[in-house]
Amino acid sequence: MTIVVAIGAMVIVSLFLASAGVYWATHESDAVSVERQARSAQHAMESSVDELALQQETVAIWDDSAEHLVAPRLDATWVHDNMGSWLHRIFGHDEVFVVDGFDRPLYASVEGQQVSLKRYAALSPDLVFLVNSVRGRDGGSNGRHDRNPRRALAADSTVRTTPRTTHDSHIMLVGGRPAAASAMLVQPSTRDFVRPNGQWPVLISVRYLDRGFLAELSSRQLISSPRFSREAQRLGSEHAIVLKTEWGKAIGYLIWKPELPGTRILWKLVPFNLLILLGLASLMIFLGRRLHHAAGELASAEANAAHLAFHDSLTGLPNRAMFQRKLEELTGDGADPNFALALLDVDEFKLTNDTLGHDAGDAVLLTFADRLKSAIRSDDLVARLGGDEFAILLMGMSGADELETFSHKLLEQLREPVEHQGKVIHCNASIGASSCGGGDDAHNMLKHADLALYEAKGSGRGAYRLYDPAMWSDMLLRREMLSVAEAALEGDFIRPHYQPKVELETGAIIGFEALLRCCLPGQPAKGPECVAAAFEDSALAVRLSDRMVDEVIKDISAWRAGGLDFGHVAINAALAELRRGDFAGRLLAKLEGAQIPPECIQVEVTESVLLGQGIDHVERTFNELAAKGIRLALDDFGTGFASLTHLKRFPIEIIKIDRSFVRDLQIDAEDGAIVDALIGLGKALRIEVVAEGIETSAQRDFLSSLGCAIGQGYLFGSACPAANVPGLLRKPDRKADRAAAA
């Protein structure tokens, strides 16, 4: 007995020393993490000042702005649409003011709405020094965010504007609120385009740091729950840094809840330490258990029976019955509502079973079960509800940020390949979650999590969504759109609308993209929203595609009979019909029956078609189409998961740059670099590049300068019925029109 006590004492001392070491290590890890977050937050606030001036330059250094602001009669509507409203809508400027060459207010807007000039008068005590500085009245040197050509840039300058600008930008108090504020002279981009009346007008922008900036700080810098306070009043779990002007004056505090990785690791070690203590206790009472051997065997048998009744036979996880009982306990009267429910579904599991066999499917489920068990804490619960669906109850985790962090980390673990009998199975999962609102019962929580899971699966592979009440209305809208699609199909109201594709250099139409429209009588034509809902139903998607192809062939036949040179027509193919394996045969048979050359047709697919299992059917379909002269286009390129390997493997001849890159390419340097890289990639691989979503002549000219030859968008025409196509093709020479416009 003495030896047992001595050993127990030694174990306890060892555990104490080990725990002390772990505590010190976690404390140091937390300190480093807090310091990093403080630097990130400070950098983000300083960068916001330079970004504010850079955003002002887009409208301040502009011939049109200078001309309108020095005109004898101010066009307030133009100023609002092209300066105040635009800066708020595109960049989130909270307040925008313009003063004339004599420092008299000309224009004021708040939150994108034009307001009385009295608003500037109310804030002018705070803003007047910016105006004086930008006009050179203070005689001081440039600050690190300022650019005045008459003064040298500060040694630590961080300005990102061009040398054409003159501005004074600072973090300061505006109306008693911390803000990034900047004043910039409004001047023409063309020298001597206009001359000012007195001095140049001044554009003043204010972006408060205690509103939308905090949301950006949280999402971009992963700063949790940030807030501003004039006083250093923070909770015990929060950290604060002082917010100072360039002159060292404190104007408030940024307070946030820091991420503490050391503490998180410490809490994950708690179950391990408890297991060690449990083992020690088991060792100490080993001799006593001999006296209760019979009772122990009976208890073991009872536990085994309970386990079989409430656990899944394949994975050993709790089954639906245990999960339901636990969920009802947590949502019952008097229970702690601080928990969350996550439903997890294996993506394309049926395809795995069908192509690789049920043994492979079981291997995937077993591997997923092991990974889920390793990802949760001791007081959480993971259960297999049946098939490929799992559920996780996360105790004490109801915050959106916590749920998102946990779910994304879990999805990364589940993306690891599964090995089975020498084969590598690539798997993904989707997660939908709901947090307990205190009044939710078990039924509502399951329904909410299921809706979130539906949204996650609909947004692509390996996605996560947290339930939002808007999902319910979205589901009702999807059902309505599905009904519209079915009604249009049954009533023969499916019609293609055609958007022209043009040569950017000449403006000549070289082809069209056929876009599906549901044109029910008495209703406006429905397009993307209806198509998205319909294509969730594989069978309906195939029927819609067949009808669409029939209508396109009918229109092409009419154009050919009329002698129109329409170039080609691009049709969109969905994943469901490509995986059937007979898409190429059906399309080619229809073209042959109508005596239409295959070269008249292009087939567009999204990047998701090139991913996942069943890709062999898709590859055979592509090769069969390409062999007959039908060109293949990869739509929305750059927004998904396709790689250069896919461009080499499949006979892709065209890539289409997604409109999201084209929209901001002139004001977002990253978008411009991406577009330039995609165009260069197309040239290197001898793949034709088409830019989508061109809405302005400036975008067209910019793309043309980068070497992009073909584009489409509202600048050249929106999608129109087939009856309008002959008129577009007979329109006078677009090159001459463009030259005249220039």
Order of alpha helices (4+ residues) and beta strands (2+ residues): alpha-alpha-alpha-alpha-beta-beta-beta-alpha-beta-beta-beta-alpha-beta-beta-beta-alpha-alpha-alpha-alpha-beta-alpha-alpha-beta-beta-alpha-beta-beta-beta-alpha-beta-alpha-beta-beta-alpha-alpha-beta-alpha-alpha-beta-alpha-beta-alpha-beta-alpha-alpha-beta-alpha-beta-alpha-alpha
